[in-house]
Amino acid sequence: NGPSIAVVGVTGAVGQEFLSVLSDRDFPYRSIKMLASKRSAGRRFTFQDNEYVIEELTPDSFDGVDIALFSAGGSISKEFGPIAVDRGTIVVDNSSAFRMDENVPLVIPEVNPEAMENIKLGTGKGSLIANPNCSTIICLMAATPLHRQAKVIRMVVSTYQAASGAGAAAMEELELQTREVLEGRPPTCEIFKQQYAFNLFSHNAPVLSNGYNEEEMKLVKETRKIWNDKDVKVTATCIRVPVMRAHAESVNLQFEKPLDEVTARNILKNAPGVVVIDDRASNHFPTPLEVSSKDDVAVGRIRSDLSQDRNKGLDIFVCGDQIRKGAALNAIQIAELLL
Ligand code: 2RA
């Protein structure tokens, strides 16, 4: 029967989505441990008709655990990821801690499953597998099938990122601020230090010396690693927008080989984990609300880029649920590749 698993950071937005996805996909675990900080230890809850008690995360938590799903922040992953690996656990880490480590595969199952082909369950040998950043996953779910056909040589991404990317507290504050502003009261600004409701702003990640923020550089670096192409040119502008849980991304592509928009649309229609919503007559295109809590990434506004040589450029618009495909679903699909 199936692997013993552990969920690290079970009380967070992604931790809770791990449980939803495990249940939705009937993941065949033999046993499951619910791990969180000391503050949450002892809390009881029911999952799939069984009662569980949240246990405090300690080094001994991983004894006998085959697969651990981590989503408790980079510092917890840095501290406990290697400990779990030493105990023989395969860690699927949703933090950015190990994504650019050359010995750690960075995996989107529909895109580059071969990156983790040497990692096997049941060998007693632990391993680390990194889940890419949500905005990278959502972008590459659509861009990769096109890249495989016509080789992307340059990609320009503008993201419109949901509150959920900053955690459950940010989602709660967006709702609170919206009420406060509508009632004419001063908005509570504890998460982002500026008004979020009825506003948008450059992503809250630290800005680096090159003028890009960390979120934008994740898209640049992770794309190159996942495509195994250190030369592809990528630039990005990441924006936080007052949307609850799904990211939207405008993606402009330049190809080495010709690719017309009809062929591109057909490729996307046949791409795994992608749904095309591209109805020009009714102006119906992907929206964050329409993809929220769903598995698939939605793509639309598929059109040849009229600013580039004929059939050498394409514009698309992509929406994907940040907590689900952007984090929890992708991580569990990685775990499914181990079964
Ligand atoms: C964000 N990508 O949306 C980050 C969270 N992982 O802020």
Boltz pocket constraint, residues with backbone or C-beta under 6 A from the ligand:
constraints:
  - pocket:
      binder: B
      contacts: [[A, 94], [A, 133], [A, 134], [A, 135], [A, 161], [A, 162], [A, 164], [A, 165], [A, 166], [A, 215]]
      max_distance: 6.0
